[in-house]
Amino acid sequence: MRRLLCKFLADQSAATSLEYALIAAGLSIVILGAVQALGTTVNAKYTSVGSAIK
């Protein structure tokens, strides 16, 4: 049992997958923020164009 526990603690593959998951989560947050900011800007442009046409 002790050997199994030592082997589990020495295994680094779980740490690597956790790091990749954190990187993916961070990137998705940045992408969502950029898309939301871009959407707000585009919406304002369409509103401006729509007002100018009327």
VOBA-1610 file (N, C-alpha, C; in pm, whole numbers, padded with zeros to 5 digits, always signed):
BEGIN
Met+00082-00118+00000Met+00000+00000+00000Met+00087+00125+00000Arg+00193+00119+00078Arg+00283+00234+00086Arg+00350+00259-00049Arg+00390+00153-00118Arg+00453+00166-00250Arg+00355+00227-00350Leu+00229+00188-00342Leu+00126+00242-00431Leu+00107+00391-00407Leu+00106+00431-00281Leu+00090+00572-00247Leu+00210+00654-00294Cys+00329+00602-00276Cys+00449+00672-00323Cys+00449+00684-00475Lys+00407+00580-00543Lys+00399+00584-00689Lys+00297+00687-00734Phe+00183+00694-00665Phe+00079+00792-00699Phe+00130+00933-00679Leu+00200+00961-00570Leu+00252+01095-00543Leu+00361+01136-00640Ala+00435+01039-00692Ala+00544+01069-00785Ala+00493+01090-00928Asp+00372+01048-00958Asp+00316+01061-01092Asp+00288+01207-01124Gln+00343+01258-01234Gln+00328+01398-01273Gln+00224+01420-01382Ser+00164+01315-01436Ser+00072+01331-01548Ser-00054+01407-01507Ala-00101+01389-01386Ala-00221+01461-01342Ala-00191+01610-01329Ala-00073+01645-01284Ala-00036+01786-01273Ala-00030+01851-01409Thr+00020+01780-01508Thr+00028+01834-01643Thr-00110+01857-01701Ser-00199+01762-01685Ser-00334+01780-01738Ser-00407+01892-01665Leu-00382+01909-01538Leu-00441+02019-01462Leu-00389+02152-01513Glu-00261+02159-01542Glu-00204+02283-01596Glu-00266+02317-01731Tyr-00284+02216-01816Tyr-00347+02240-01946Tyr-00492+02286-01928Ala-00562+02230-01833Ala-00700+02271-01808Ala-00707+02416-01761Leu-00613+02456-01676Leu-00610+02594-01629Leu-00577+02691-01743Ile-00485+02651-01830Ile-00451+02735-01945Ile-00572+02749-02037Ala-00642+02639-02063Ala-00760+02642-02148Ala-00869+02730-02086Ala-00888+02721-01957Ala-00989+02803-01891Ala-00952+02951-01900Gly-00825+02983-01880Gly-00781+03123-01891Gly-00800+03177-02032Leu-00765+03097-02130Leu-00782+03141-02269Leu-00929+03160-02304Ser-01015+03073-02255Ser-01157+03086-02285Ser-01215+03212-02221Ile-01169+03248-02103Ile-01214+03371-02038Ile-01171+03492-02119Val-01047+03492-02166Val-00997+03603-02248Val-01075+03613-02378Ile-01100+03500-02443Ile-01175+03500-02569Ile-01317+03550-02547Leu-01382+03504-02441Leu-01518+03551-02413Leu-01522+03701-02388Gly-01425+03752-02318Gly-01418+03896-02293Gly-01399+03975-02422Ala-01312+03926-02509Ala-01287+03994-02636Ala-01409+03991-02725Val-01478+03878-02730Val-01598+03866-02814Val-01709+03956-02760Gln-01722+03962-02630Gln-01824+04048-02572Gln-01795+04195-02601Ala-01670+04237-02588Ala-01634+04376-02617Ala-01655+04407-02765Leu-01618+04315-02851Leu-01637+04333-02994Leu-01786+04339-03028Gly-01865+04255-02965Gly-02010+04255-02988Gly-02074+04385-02946Thr-02030+04442-02836Thr-02082+04571-02791Thr-02048+04680-02891Thr-01927+04679-02943Thr-01884+04779-03041Thr-01963+04764-03171Val-01979+04643-03218Val-02053+04619-03342Val-02199+04658-03325Asn-02257+04628-03210Asn-02396+04665-03183Asn-02412+04817-03186Ala-02318+04888-03129Ala-02325+05034-03130Ala-02316+05087-03274Lys-02232+05027-03355Lys-02220+05068-03496Lys-02351+05044-03571Tyr-02410+04926-03553Tyr-02537+04896-03622Tyr-02647+04993-03576Thr-02650+05026-03448Thr-02748+05122-03398Thr-02726+05258-03461Ser-02601+05299-03472Ser-02568+05427-03533Ser-02609+05430-03680Val-02579+05324-03752Val-02615+05316-03895Val-02767+05313-03909Gly-02833+05238-03823Gly-02979+05230-03830Gly-03045+05365-03802Ser-02988+05441-03709Ser-03041+05574-03681Ser-03017+05669-03798Ala-02904+05658-03863Ala-02871+05745-03975Ala-02959+05716-04095Ile-03001+05592-04113Ile-03085+05555-04227Ile-03228+05609-04210Lys-03278+05610-04087Lys-03415+05655-04062Lys-03432+05798-04089
//
